[in-house]
Every structure is written in C-alpha cells, then in structure tokens.
C-alpha cells in the first residue's frame, strides 16, 4: 500500500471494517475485460461469502478464471460542496 499510515494489518480491526460494510462488489475477469458486480455478502471465521446461483454469468466466470477481488463500502454519505471534490 502506498500510504503505509493508512494500512490496517490488525485482524480485529479488519473484521470491524468488514462487519460495518454496507455494500460489497466482486471483480471477475471476463476474457480480458473486468466484470464488477454488487453482491449480498456475509463474513464469518476469516471467510467472505456472497450470494449467487450455481449457474449464470458470475458462476461461469469463476469456473473459467478463479482470480477474483472484492471491495467493500463503509461510512457512505452524499456530501454537498460548492466545488467538485471540494
């Protein structure tokens, strides 16, 4: 991670962030293109579980290439500002 002071390495802290998450997205590979999709998820005993059918696009992509990533959102809010990114 580029900004080491922002990195969280303590497992208890990581679990707090995961359990606080309001949204999870998984990133898959579709041939040479990324495919990112929001999913319902759960976390227990150092494993992340997401809801999905045994058939369909996600399942087929995972069968073809099991390299995946995930992203979670916490503390999300709309903030008004006079200037963009302000």
PDB file of N, CA, C and O in Angstrom:
ATOM      1  N   UNK A   1       0.847  -1.173   0.000  1.00  0.00           N
ATOM      2  CA  UNK A   1       0.000   0.000   0.000  1.00  0.00           C
ATOM      3  C   UNK A   1       0.892   1.235   0.000  1.00  0.00           C
ATOM      4  O   UNK A   1       1.870   1.314   0.743  1.00  0.00           O
ATOM      5  N   UNK A   2       0.539   2.186  -0.838  1.00  0.00           N
ATOM      6  CA  UNK A   2       1.368   3.376  -0.979  1.00  0.00           C
ATOM      7  C   UNK A   2       1.438   4.185   0.307  1.00  0.00           C
ATOM      8  O   UNK A   2       2.520   4.633   0.689  1.00  0.00           O
ATOM      9  N   UNK A   3       0.321   4.380   0.979  1.00  0.00           N
ATOM     10  CA  UNK A   3       0.321   5.180   2.216  1.00  0.00           C
ATOM     11  C   UNK A   3       0.262   4.238   3.408  1.00  0.00           C
ATOM     12  O   UNK A   3      -0.813   3.861   3.874  1.00  0.00           O
ATOM     13  N   UNK A   4       1.422   3.872   3.881  1.00  0.00           N
ATOM     14  CA  UNK A   4       1.531   2.890   4.957  1.00  0.00           C
ATOM     15  C   UNK A   4       0.771   3.294   6.215  1.00  0.00           C
ATOM     16  O   UNK A   4       0.292   2.430   6.950  1.00  0.00           O
ATOM     17  N   UNK A   5       0.655   4.594   6.471  1.00  0.00           N
ATOM     18  CA  UNK A   5      -0.046   5.029   7.683  1.00  0.00           C
ATOM     19  C   UNK A   5      -1.551   4.739   7.607  1.00  0.00           C
ATOM     20  O   UNK A   5      -2.231   4.766   8.633  1.00  0.00           O
ATOM     21  N   UNK A   6      -2.070   4.467   6.429  1.00  0.00           N
ATOM     22  CA  UNK A   6      -3.489   4.134   6.249  1.00  0.00           C
ATOM     23  C   UNK A   6      -3.740   2.627   6.272  1.00  0.00           C
ATOM     24  O   UNK A   6      -4.889   2.195   6.377  1.00  0.00           O
ATOM     25  N   UNK A   7      -2.698   1.837   6.179  1.00  0.00           N
ATOM     26  CA  UNK A   7      -2.845   0.383   6.103  1.00  0.00           C
ATOM     27  C   UNK A   7      -3.309  -0.199   7.443  1.00  0.00           C
ATOM     28  O   UNK A   7      -2.797   0.166   8.501  1.00  0.00           O
ATOM     29  N   UNK A   8      -4.273  -1.096   7.378  1.00  0.00           N
ATOM     30  CA  UNK A   8      -4.758  -1.800   8.570  1.00  0.00           C
ATOM     31  C   UNK A   8      -4.258  -3.233   8.482  1.00  0.00           C
ATOM     32  O   UNK A   8      -4.570  -3.949   7.530  1.00  0.00           O
ATOM     33  N   UNK A   9      -3.480  -3.653   9.480  1.00  0.00           N
ATOM     34  CA  UNK A   9      -2.948  -5.018   9.477  1.00  0.00           C
ATOM     35  C   UNK A   9      -3.484  -5.865  10.625  1.00  0.00           C
ATOM     36  O   UNK A   9      -3.353  -7.089  10.608  1.00  0.00           O
ATOM     37  N   UNK A  10      -4.083  -5.226  11.614  1.00  0.00           N
ATOM     38  CA  UNK A  10      -4.635  -5.939  12.761  1.00  0.00           C
ATOM     39  C   UNK A  10      -5.934  -6.643  12.354  1.00  0.00           C
ATOM     40  O   UNK A  10      -6.870  -5.989  11.894  1.00  0.00           O
ATOM     41  N   UNK A  11      -5.998  -7.964  12.518  1.00  0.00           N
ATOM     42  CA  UNK A  11      -7.154  -8.753  12.095  1.00  0.00           C
ATOM     43  C   UNK A  11      -8.446  -8.264  12.753  1.00  0.00           C
ATOM     44  O   UNK A  11      -9.479  -8.190  12.088  1.00  0.00           O
ATOM     45  N   UNK A  12      -8.410  -7.932  14.031  1.00  0.00           N
ATOM     46  CA  UNK A  12      -9.615  -7.451  14.718  1.00  0.00           C
ATOM     47  C   UNK A  12     -10.140  -6.167  14.075  1.00  0.00           C
ATOM     48  O   UNK A  12     -11.350  -6.000  13.921  1.00  0.00           O
ATOM     49  N   UNK A  13      -9.242  -5.267  13.704  1.00  0.00           N
ATOM     50  CA  UNK A  13      -9.646  -4.022  13.047  1.00  0.00           C
ATOM     51  C   UNK A  13     -10.203  -4.296  11.654  1.00  0.00           C
ATOM     52  O   UNK A  13     -11.196  -3.690  11.251  1.00  0.00           O
ATOM     53  N   UNK A  14      -9.570  -5.202  10.924  1.00  0.00           N
ATOM     54  CA  UNK A  14     -10.052  -5.570   9.589  1.00  0.00           C
ATOM     55  C   UNK A  14     -11.465  -6.141   9.690  1.00  0.00           C
ATOM     56  O   UNK A  14     -12.338  -5.795   8.894  1.00  0.00           O
ATOM     57  N   UNK A  15     -11.687  -7.016  10.671  1.00  0.00           N
ATOM     58  CA  UNK A  15     -13.014  -7.606  10.854  1.00  0.00           C
ATOM     59  C   UNK A  15     -14.055  -6.545  11.195  1.00  0.00           C
ATOM     60  O   UNK A  15     -15.196  -6.644  10.743  1.00  0.00           O
ATOM     61  N   UNK A  16     -13.690  -5.533  11.980  1.00  0.00           N
ATOM     62  CA  UNK A  16     -14.619  -4.448  12.299  1.00  0.00           C
ATOM     63  C   UNK A  16     -15.034  -3.702  11.033  1.00  0.00           C
ATOM     64  O   UNK A  16     -16.203  -3.353  10.867  1.00  0.00           O
ATOM     65  N   UNK A  17     -14.081  -3.462  10.152  1.00  0.00           N
ATOM     66  CA  UNK A  17     -14.384  -2.775   8.894  1.00  0.00           C
ATOM     67  C   UNK A  17     -15.318  -3.635   8.042  1.00  0.00           C
ATOM     68  O   UNK A  17     -16.311  -3.136   7.515  1.00  0.00           O
ATOM     69  N   UNK A  18     -15.005  -4.915   7.908  1.00  0.00           N
ATOM     70  CA  UNK A  18     -15.833  -5.812   7.088  1.00  0.00           C
ATOM     71  C   UNK A  18     -17.250  -5.888   7.640  1.00  0.00           C
ATOM     72  O   UNK A  18     -18.214  -5.819   6.878  1.00  0.00           O
ATOM     73  N   UNK A  19     -17.388  -6.029   8.944  1.00  0.00           N
ATOM     74  CA  UNK A  19     -18.716  -6.167   9.552  1.00  0.00           C
ATOM     75  C   UNK A  19     -19.532  -4.879   9.465  1.00  0.00           C
ATOM     76  O   UNK A  19     -20.759  -4.917   9.554  1.00  0.00           O
ATOM     77  N   UNK A  20     -18.870  -3.754   9.295  1.00  0.00           N
ATOM     78  CA  UNK A  20     -19.532  -2.459   9.179  1.00  0.00           C
ATOM     79  C   UNK A  20     -19.944  -2.148   7.733  1.00  0.00           C
ATOM     80  O   UNK A  20     -20.685  -1.196   7.487  1.00  0.00           O
ATOM     81  N   UNK A  21     -19.471  -2.941   6.798  1.00  0.00           N
ATOM     82  CA  UNK A  21     -19.688  -2.672   5.374  1.00  0.00           C
ATOM     83  C   UNK A  21     -21.164  -2.694   5.004  1.00  0.00           C
ATOM     84  O   UNK A  21     -21.935  -3.516   5.500  1.00  0.00           O
ATOM     85  N   UNK A  22     -21.537  -1.778   4.127  1.00  0.00           N
ATOM     86  CA  UNK A  22     -22.916  -1.689   3.654  1.00  0.00           C
ATOM     87  C   UNK A  22     -23.078  -2.222   2.239  1.00  0.00           C
ATOM     88  O   UNK A  22     -24.202  -2.465   1.798  1.00  0.00           O
ATOM     89  N   UNK A  23     -21.991  -2.406   1.529  1.00  0.00           N
ATOM     90  CA  UNK A  23     -22.051  -2.878   0.151  1.00  0.00           C
ATOM     91  C   UNK A  23     -20.769  -3.633  -0.163  1.00  0.00           C
ATOM     92  O   UNK A  23     -19.694  -3.272   0.316  1.00  0.00           O
ATOM     93  N   UNK A  24     -20.885  -4.673  -0.963  1.00  0.00           N
ATOM     94  CA  UNK A  24     -19.712  -5.433  -1.403  1.00  0.00           C
ATOM     95  C   UNK A  24     -19.817  -5.634  -2.909  1.00  0.00           C
ATOM     96  O   UNK A  24     -20.895  -5.907  -3.437  1.00  0.00           O
ATOM     97  N   UNK A  25     -18.709  -5.500  -3.580  1.00  0.00           N
ATOM     98  CA  UNK A  25     -18.644  -5.768  -5.018  1.00  0.00           C
ATOM     99  C   UNK A  25     -17.531  -6.777  -5.256  1.00  0.00           C
ATOM    100  O   UNK A  25     -16.470  -6.717  -4.635  1.00  0.00           O
ATOM    101  N   UNK A  26     -17.797  -7.703  -6.165  1.00  0.00           N
ATOM    102  CA  UNK A  26     -16.731  -8.623  -6.547  1.00  0.00           C
ATOM    103  C   UNK A  26     -16.305  -8.291  -7.971  1.00  0.00           C
ATOM    104  O   UNK A  26     -17.120  -7.926  -8.818  1.00  0.00           O
ATOM    105  N   UNK A  27     -15.016  -8.427  -8.206  1.00  0.00           N
ATOM    106  CA  UNK A  27     -14.454  -8.192  -9.523  1.00  0.00           C
ATOM    107  C   UNK A  27     -13.990  -9.511 -10.106  1.00  0.00           C
ATOM    108  O   UNK A  27     -13.233 -10.254  -9.483  1.00  0.00           O
ATOM    109  N   UNK A  28     -14.457  -9.787 -11.309  1.00  0.00           N
ATOM    110  CA  UNK A  28     -14.117 -11.021 -12.010  1.00  0.00           C
ATOM    111  C   UNK A  28     -13.489 -10.663 -13.346  1.00  0.00           C
ATOM    112  O   UNK A  28     -13.480  -9.498 -13.743  1.00  0.00           O
ATOM    113  N   UNK A  29     -12.963 -11.668 -14.040  1.00  0.00           N
ATOM    114  CA  UNK A  29     -12.359 -11.460 -15.349  1.00  0.00           C
ATOM    115  C   UNK A  29     -13.247 -12.121 -16.397  1.00  0.00           C
ATOM    116  O   UNK A  29     -13.524 -13.317 -16.311  1.00  0.00           O
ATOM    117  N   UNK A  30     -13.692 -11.350 -17.384  1.00  0.00           N
ATOM    118  CA  UNK A  30     -14.494 -11.862 -18.496  1.00  0.00           C
ATOM    119  C   UNK A  30     -13.651 -11.718 -19.752  1.00  0.00           C
ATOM    120  O   UNK A  30     -13.596 -10.647 -20.357  1.00  0.00           O
ATOM    121  N   UNK A  31     -12.994 -12.807 -20.139  1.00  0.00           N
ATOM    122  CA  UNK A  31     -11.962 -12.803 -21.178  1.00  0.00           C
ATOM    123  C   UNK A  31     -10.880 -11.827 -20.731  1.00  0.00           C
ATOM    124  O   UNK A  31     -10.188 -12.099 -19.751  1.00  0.00           O
ATOM    125  N   UNK A  32     -10.713 -10.701 -21.418  1.00  0.00           N
ATOM    126  CA  UNK A  32      -9.686  -9.754 -20.971  1.00  0.00           C
ATOM    127  C   UNK A  32     -10.311  -8.470 -20.429  1.00  0.00           C
ATOM    128  O   UNK A  32      -9.643  -7.440 -20.341  1.00  0.00           O
ATOM    129  N   UNK A  33     -11.581  -8.532 -20.068  1.00  0.00           N
ATOM    130  CA  UNK A  33     -12.294  -7.373 -19.552  1.00  0.00           C
ATOM    131  C   UNK A  33     -12.683  -7.579 -18.086  1.00  0.00           C
ATOM    132  O   UNK A  33     -12.985  -8.702 -17.684  1.00  0.00           O
ATOM    133  N   UNK A  34     -12.680  -6.511 -17.285  1.00  0.00           N
ATOM    134  CA  UNK A  34     -13.161  -6.642 -15.903  1.00  0.00           C
ATOM    135  C   UNK A  34     -14.688  -6.724 -15.878  1.00  0.00           C
ATOM    136  O   UNK A  34     -15.369  -6.150 -16.728  1.00  0.00           O
ATOM    137  N   UNK A  35     -15.200  -7.434 -14.908  1.00  0.00           N
ATOM    138  CA  UNK A  35     -16.646  -7.525 -14.667  1.00  0.00           C
ATOM    139  C   UNK A  35     -16.834  -7.366 -13.169  1.00  0.00           C
ATOM    140  O   UNK A  35     -16.444  -8.239 -12.394  1.00  0.00           O
ATOM    141  N   UNK A  36     -17.431  -6.256 -12.760  1.00  0.00           N
ATOM    142  CA  UNK A  36     -17.613  -5.950 -11.344  1.00  0.00           C
ATOM    143  C   UNK A  36     -19.111  -5.904 -11.062  1.00  0.00           C
ATOM    144  O   UNK A  36     -19.873  -5.260 -11.784  1.00  0.00           O
ATOM    145  N   UNK A  37     -19.521  -6.603  -9.992  1.00  0.00           N
ATOM    146  CA  UNK A  37     -20.940  -6.701  -9.693  1.00  0.00           C
ATOM    147  C   UNK A  37     -21.176  -6.607  -8.180  1.00  0.00           C
ATOM    148  O   UNK A  37     -20.443  -7.216  -7.401  1.00  0.00           O
ATOM    149  N   UNK A  38     -22.199  -5.843  -7.761  1.00  0.00           N
ATOM    150  CA  UNK A  38     -22.524  -5.803  -6.331  1.00  0.00           C
ATOM    151  C   UNK A  38     -23.171  -7.116  -5.907  1.00  0.00           C
ATOM    152  O   UNK A  38     -23.929  -7.714  -6.671  1.00  0.00           O
ATOM    153  N   UNK A  39     -22.874  -7.562  -4.693  1.00  0.00           N
ATOM    154  CA  UNK A  39     -23.421  -8.821  -4.185  1.00  0.00           C
ATOM    155  C   UNK A  39     -23.815  -8.674  -2.720  1.00  0.00           C
ATOM    156  O   UNK A  39     -23.261  -7.855  -1.987  1.00  0.00           O
ATOM    157  N   UNK A  40     -24.791  -9.492  -2.313  1.00  0.00           N
ATOM    158  CA  UNK A  40     -25.088  -9.641  -0.889  1.00  0.00           C
ATOM    159  C   UNK A  40     -23.996 -10.533  -0.317  1.00  0.00           C
ATOM    160  O   UNK A  40     -23.595 -11.505  -0.957  1.00  0.00           O
ATOM    161  N   UNK A  41     -23.513 -10.218   0.871  1.00  0.00           N
ATOM    162  CA  UNK A  41     -22.396 -10.993   1.390  1.00  0.00           C
ATOM    163  C   UNK A  41     -22.496 -11.182   2.891  1.00  0.00           C
ATOM    164  O   UNK A  41     -23.268 -10.513   3.578  1.00  0.00           O
ATOM    165  N   UNK A  42     -21.702 -12.104   3.371  1.00  0.00           N
ATOM    166  CA  UNK A  42     -21.566 -12.342   4.797  1.00  0.00           C
ATOM    167  C   UNK A  42     -20.116 -12.642   5.113  1.00  0.00           C
ATOM    168  O   UNK A  42     -19.337 -12.990   4.225  1.00  0.00           O
ATOM    169  N   UNK A  43     -19.758 -12.508   6.365  1.00  0.00           N
ATOM    170  CA  UNK A  43     -18.381 -12.768   6.800  1.00  0.00           C
ATOM    171  C   UNK A  43     -18.426 -13.598   8.068  1.00  0.00           C
ATOM    172  O   UNK A  43     -19.164 -13.283   9.003  1.00  0.00           O
ATOM    173  N   UNK A  44     -17.634 -14.660   8.095  1.00  0.00           N
ATOM    174  CA  UNK A  44     -17.536 -15.489   9.285  1.00  0.00           C
ATOM    175  C   UNK A  44     -16.233 -16.279   9.241  1.00  0.00           C
ATOM    176  O   UNK A  44     -15.877 -16.864   8.218  1.00  0.00           O
ATOM    177  N   UNK A  45     -15.535 -16.283  10.363  1.00  0.00           N
ATOM    178  CA  UNK A  45     -14.301 -17.061  10.536  1.00  0.00           C
ATOM    179  C   UNK A  45     -13.306 -16.895   9.378  1.00  0.00           C
ATOM    180  O   UNK A  45     -12.875 -17.874   8.767  1.00  0.00           O
ATOM    181  N   UNK A  46     -12.959 -15.660   9.096  1.00  0.00           N
ATOM    182  CA  UNK A  46     -11.936 -15.341   8.107  1.00  0.00           C
ATOM    183  C   UNK A  46     -12.327 -15.722   6.679  1.00  0.00           C
ATOM    184  O   UNK A  46     -11.456 -15.934   5.835  1.00  0.00           O
ATOM    185  N   UNK A  47     -13.620 -15.810   6.406  1.00  0.00           N
ATOM    186  CA  UNK A  47     -14.096 -16.125   5.056  1.00  0.00           C
ATOM    187  C   UNK A  47     -15.224 -15.168   4.680  1.00  0.00           C
ATOM    188  O   UNK A  47     -16.076 -14.835   5.503  1.00  0.00           O
ATOM    189  N   UNK A  48     -15.212 -14.738   3.431  1.00  0.00           N
ATOM    190  CA  UNK A  48     -16.275 -13.895   2.906  1.00  0.00           C
ATOM    191  C   UNK A  48     -17.141 -14.765   2.006  1.00  0.00           C
ATOM    192  O   UNK A  48     -16.639 -15.454   1.118  1.00  0.00           O
ATOM    193  N   UNK A  49     -18.438 -14.724   2.244  1.00  0.00           N
ATOM    194  CA  UNK A  49     -19.403 -15.489   1.456  1.00  0.00           C
ATOM    195  C   UNK A  49     -20.275 -14.509   0.692  1.00  0.00           C
ATOM    196  O   UNK A  49     -20.659 -13.472   1.234  1.00  0.00           O
ATOM    197  N   UNK A  50     -20.596 -14.822  -0.562  1.00  0.00           N
ATOM    198  CA  UNK A  50     -21.522 -13.973  -1.292  1.00  0.00           C
ATOM    199  C   UNK A  50     -22.615 -14.817  -1.913  1.00  0.00           C
ATOM    200  O   UNK A  50     -22.419 -15.986  -2.246  1.00  0.00           O
ATOM    201  N   UNK A  51     -23.773 -14.191  -2.058  1.00  0.00           N
ATOM    202  CA  UNK A  51     -24.931 -14.876  -2.609  1.00  0.00           C
ATOM    203  C   UNK A  51     -24.796 -14.963  -4.122  1.00  0.00           C
ATOM    204  O   UNK A  51     -24.398 -14.000  -4.777  1.00  0.00           O
ATOM    205  N   UNK A  52     -25.128 -16.113  -4.661  1.00  0.00           N
ATOM    206  CA  UNK A  52     -25.133 -16.275  -6.109  1.00  0.00           C
ATOM    207  C   UNK A  52     -25.652 -17.645  -6.494  1.00  0.00           C
ATOM    208  O   UNK A  52     -25.576 -18.594  -5.712  1.00  0.00           O
ATOM    209  N   UNK A  53     -26.173 -17.741  -7.690  1.00  0.00           N
ATOM    210  CA  UNK A  53     -26.682 -19.009  -8.202  1.00  0.00           C
ATOM    211  C   UNK A  53     -25.518 -19.888  -8.661  1.00  0.00           C
ATOM    212  O   UNK A  53     -24.414 -19.401  -8.904  1.00  0.00           O
ATOM    213  N   UNK A  54     -25.783 -21.175  -8.773  1.00  0.00           N
ATOM    214  CA  UNK A  54     -24.763 -22.104  -9.268  1.00  0.00           C
ATOM    215  C   UNK A  54     -24.597 -21.993 -10.774  1.00  0.00           C
ATOM    216  O   UNK A  54     -23.633 -22.514 -11.334  1.00  0.00           O
ATOM    217  N   UNK A  55     -25.527 -21.321 -11.431  1.00  0.00           N
ATOM    218  CA  UNK A  55     -25.449 -21.069 -12.866  1.00  0.00           C
ATOM    219  C   UNK A  55     -25.566 -19.571 -13.090  1.00  0.00           C
ATOM    220  O   UNK A  55     -26.103 -18.850 -12.250  1.00  0.00           O
ATOM    221  N   UNK A  56     -25.069 -19.113 -14.209  1.00  0.00           N
ATOM    222  CA  UNK A  56     -25.154 -17.697 -14.529  1.00  0.00           C
ATOM    223  C   UNK A  56     -23.777 -17.122 -14.807  1.00  0.00           C
ATOM    224  O   UNK A  56     -22.769 -17.827 -14.751  1.00  0.00           O
ATOM    225  N   UNK A  57     -23.751 -15.849 -15.103  1.00  0.00           N
ATOM    226  CA  UNK A  57     -22.505 -15.198 -15.519  1.00  0.00           C
ATOM    227  C   UNK A  57     -21.413 -15.275 -14.457  1.00  0.00           C
ATOM    228  O   UNK A  57     -20.280 -15.641 -14.769  1.00  0.00           O
ATOM    229  N   UNK A  58     -21.736 -14.933 -13.193  1.00  0.00           N
ATOM    230  CA  UNK A  58     -20.702 -14.980 -12.142  1.00  0.00           C
ATOM    231  C   UNK A  58     -20.120 -16.380 -12.018  1.00  0.00           C
ATOM    232  O   UNK A  58     -18.902 -16.553 -11.985  1.00  0.00           O
ATOM    233  N   UNK A  59     -20.998 -17.382 -11.949  1.00  0.00           N
ATOM    234  CA  UNK A  59     -20.540 -18.765 -11.779  1.00  0.00           C
ATOM    235  C   UNK A  59     -19.664 -19.197 -12.951  1.00  0.00           C
ATOM    236  O   UNK A  59     -18.630 -19.834 -12.750  1.00  0.00           O
ATOM    237  N   UNK A  60     -20.067 -18.857 -14.163  1.00  0.00           N
ATOM    238  CA  UNK A  60     -19.283 -19.245 -15.343  1.00  0.00           C
ATOM    239  C   UNK A  60     -17.917 -18.560 -15.350  1.00  0.00           C
ATOM    240  O   UNK A  60     -16.911 -19.183 -15.689  1.00  0.00           O
ATOM    241  N   UNK A  61     -17.881 -17.285 -14.979  1.00  0.00           N
ATOM    242  CA  UNK A  61     -16.601 -16.568 -14.966  1.00  0.00           C
ATOM    243  C   UNK A  61     -15.663 -17.133 -13.903  1.00  0.00           C
ATOM    244  O   UNK A  61     -14.460 -17.247 -14.136  1.00  0.00           O
ATOM    245  N   UNK A  62     -16.204 -17.488 -12.742  1.00  0.00           N
ATOM    246  CA  UNK A  62     -15.366 -18.068 -11.687  1.00  0.00           C
ATOM    247  C   UNK A  62     -14.829 -19.428 -12.114  1.00  0.00           C
ATOM    248  O   UNK A  62     -13.689 -19.770 -11.802  1.00  0.00           O
ATOM    249  N   UNK A  63     -15.644 -20.207 -12.828  1.00  0.00           N
ATOM    250  CA  UNK A  63     -15.176 -21.506 -13.330  1.00  0.00           C
ATOM    251  C   UNK A  63     -14.049 -21.329 -14.339  1.00  0.00           C
ATOM    252  O   UNK A  63     -13.102 -22.114 -14.356  1.00  0.00           O
ATOM    253  N   UNK A  64     -14.147 -20.295 -15.187  1.00  0.00           N
ATOM    254  CA  UNK A  64     -13.123 -20.044 -16.205  1.00  0.00           C
ATOM    255  C   UNK A  64     -11.842 -19.476 -15.607  1.00  0.00           C
ATOM    256  O   UNK A  64     -10.744 -19.804 -16.055  1.00  0.00           O
ATOM    257  N   UNK A  65     -11.985 -18.618 -14.589  1.00  0.00           N
ATOM    258  CA  UNK A  65     -10.824 -17.938 -14.007  1.00  0.00           C
ATOM    259  C   UNK A  65     -11.169 -17.619 -12.551  1.00  0.00           C
ATOM    260  O   UNK A  65     -11.981 -16.735 -12.277  1.00  0.00           O
ATOM    261  N   UNK A  66     -10.551 -18.338 -11.633  1.00  0.00           N
ATOM    262  CA  UNK A  66     -10.909 -18.159 -10.220  1.00  0.00           C
ATOM    263  C   UNK A  66     -10.174 -17.003  -9.543  1.00  0.00           C
ATOM    264  O   UNK A  66     -10.209 -16.891  -8.317  1.00  0.00           O
ATOM    265  N   UNK A  67      -9.520 -16.155 -10.303  1.00  0.00           N
ATOM    266  CA  UNK A  67      -8.895 -14.960  -9.730  1.00  0.00           C
ATOM    267  C   UNK A  67      -9.968 -13.887  -9.604  1.00  0.00           C
ATOM    268  O   UNK A  67     -10.496 -13.398 -10.603  1.00  0.00           O
ATOM    269  N   UNK A  68     -10.281 -13.531  -8.365  1.00  0.00           N
ATOM    270  CA  UNK A  68     -11.315 -12.531  -8.100  1.00  0.00           C
ATOM    271  C   UNK A  68     -10.796 -11.536  -7.065  1.00  0.00           C
ATOM    272  O   UNK A  68      -9.804 -11.791  -6.382  1.00  0.00           O
ATOM    273  N   UNK A  69     -11.466 -10.425  -6.963  1.00  0.00           N
ATOM    274  CA  UNK A  69     -11.169  -9.469  -5.901  1.00  0.00           C
ATOM    275  C   UNK A  69     -12.496  -8.983  -5.346  1.00  0.00           C
ATOM    276  O   UNK A  69     -13.549  -9.222  -5.937  1.00  0.00           O
ATOM    277  N   UNK A  70     -12.445  -8.302  -4.212  1.00  0.00           N
ATOM    278  CA  UNK A  70     -13.661  -7.725  -3.663  1.00  0.00           C
ATOM    279  C   UNK A  70     -13.360  -6.345  -3.111  1.00  0.00           C
ATOM    280  O   UNK A  70     -12.219  -6.008  -2.796  1.00  0.00           O
ATOM    281  N   UNK A  71     -14.414  -5.564  -3.004  1.00  0.00           N
ATOM    282  CA  UNK A  71     -14.327  -4.198  -2.497  1.00  0.00           C
ATOM    283  C   UNK A  71     -15.545  -3.992  -1.628  1.00  0.00           C
ATOM    284  O   UNK A  71     -16.641  -4.431  -1.977  1.00  0.00           O
ATOM    285  N   UNK A  72     -15.369  -3.333  -0.503  1.00  0.00           N
ATOM    286  CA  UNK A  72     -16.495  -3.049   0.381  1.00  0.00           C
ATOM    287  C   UNK A  72     -16.583  -1.555   0.653  1.00  0.00           C
ATOM    288  O   UNK A  72     -15.581  -0.841   0.623  1.00  0.00           O
ATOM    289  N   UNK A  73     -17.811  -1.094   0.921  1.00  0.00           N
ATOM    290  CA  UNK A  73     -18.052   0.312   1.250  1.00  0.00           C
ATOM    291  C   UNK A  73     -18.482   0.421   2.703  1.00  0.00           C
ATOM    292  O   UNK A  73     -19.270  -0.391   3.187  1.00  0.00           O
ATOM    293  N   UNK A  74     -17.963   1.423   3.393  1.00  0.00           N
ATOM    294  CA  UNK A  74     -18.406   1.760   4.743  1.00  0.00           C
ATOM    295  C   UNK A  74     -18.540   3.275   4.832  1.00  0.00           C
ATOM    296  O   UNK A  74     -17.927   4.008   4.056  1.00  0.00           O
ATOM    297  N   UNK A  75     -19.334   3.731   5.770  1.00  0.00           N
ATOM    298  CA  UNK A  75     -19.463   5.168   6.045  1.00  0.00           C
ATOM    299  C   UNK A  75     -19.726   5.987   4.781  1.00  0.00           C
ATOM    300  O   UNK A  75     -19.048   6.984   4.532  1.00  0.00           O
ATOM    301  N   UNK A  76     -20.696   5.572   3.997  1.00  0.00           N
ATOM    302  CA  UNK A  76     -21.015   6.242   2.743  1.00  0.00           C
ATOM    303  C   UNK A  76     -22.022   7.362   3.002  1.00  0.00           C
ATOM    304  O   UNK A  76     -22.986   7.183   3.745  1.00  0.00           O
ATOM    305  N   UNK A  77     -21.785   8.518   2.380  1.00  0.00           N
ATOM    306  CA  UNK A  77     -22.715   9.636   2.510  1.00  0.00           C
ATOM    307  C   UNK A  77     -22.578  10.554   1.305  1.00  0.00           C
ATOM    308  O   UNK A  77     -21.516  10.642   0.689  1.00  0.00           O
ATOM    309  N   UNK A  78     -23.665  11.233   0.980  1.00  0.00           N
ATOM    310  CA  UNK A  78     -23.624  12.256  -0.058  1.00  0.00           C
ATOM    311  C   UNK A  78     -23.247  13.564   0.627  1.00  0.00           C
ATOM    312  O   UNK A  78     -23.868  13.960   1.614  1.00  0.00           O
ATOM    313  N   UNK A  79     -22.231  14.225   0.099  1.00  0.00           N
ATOM    314  CA  UNK A  79     -21.749  15.469   0.692  1.00  0.00           C
ATOM    315  C   UNK A  79     -21.867  16.571  -0.350  1.00  0.00           C
ATOM    316  O   UNK A  79     -21.292  16.472  -1.435  1.00  0.00           O
ATOM    317  N   UNK A  80     -22.612  17.621  -0.021  1.00  0.00           N
ATOM    318  CA  UNK A  80     -22.742  18.752  -0.938  1.00  0.00           C
ATOM    319  C   UNK A  80     -21.540  19.671  -0.773  1.00  0.00           C
ATOM    320  O   UNK A  80     -21.025  19.862   0.329  1.00  0.00           O
ATOM    321  N   UNK A  81     -21.109  20.232  -1.895  1.00  0.00           N
ATOM    322  CA  UNK A  81     -19.976  21.147  -1.862  1.00  0.00           C
ATOM    323  C   UNK A  81     -20.151  22.178  -2.969  1.00  0.00           C
ATOM    324  O   UNK A  81     -20.758  21.895  -4.001  1.00  0.00           O
ATOM    325  N   UNK A  82     -19.625  23.356  -2.752  1.00  0.00           N
ATOM    326  CA  UNK A  82     -19.664  24.393  -3.780  1.00  0.00           C
ATOM    327  C   UNK A  82     -18.796  24.008  -4.967  1.00  0.00           C
ATOM    328  O   UNK A  82     -19.131  24.299  -6.115  1.00  0.00           O
ATOM    329  N   UNK A  83     -17.675  23.349  -4.681  1.00  0.00           N
ATOM    330  CA  UNK A  83     -16.743  22.939  -5.730  1.00  0.00           C
ATOM    331  C   UNK A  83     -16.695  21.414  -5.792  1.00  0.00           C
ATOM    332  O   UNK A  83     -16.804  20.752  -4.760  1.00  0.00           O
ATOM    333  N   UNK A  84     -16.534  20.849  -6.988  1.00  0.00           N
ATOM    334  CA  UNK A  84     -16.360  19.396  -7.078  1.00  0.00           C
ATOM    335  C   UNK A  84     -15.112  18.969  -6.308  1.00  0.00           C
ATOM    336  O   UNK A  84     -14.106  19.678  -6.311  1.00  0.00           O
ATOM    337  N   UNK A  85     -15.175  17.855  -5.674  1.00  0.00           N
ATOM    338  CA  UNK A  85     -14.040  17.310  -4.903  1.00  0.00           C
ATOM    339  C   UNK A  85     -13.587  18.294  -3.840  1.00  0.00           C
ATOM    340  O   UNK A  85     -12.424  18.272  -3.437  1.00  0.00           O
ATOM    341  N   UNK A  86     -14.471  19.149  -3.384  1.00  0.00           N
ATOM    342  CA  UNK A  86     -14.091  20.231  -2.565  1.00  0.00           C
ATOM    343  C   UNK A  86     -14.090  20.144  -1.132  1.00  0.00           C
ATOM    344  O   UNK A  86     -13.750  21.114  -0.455  1.00  0.00           O
TER     345      UNK A  86
END
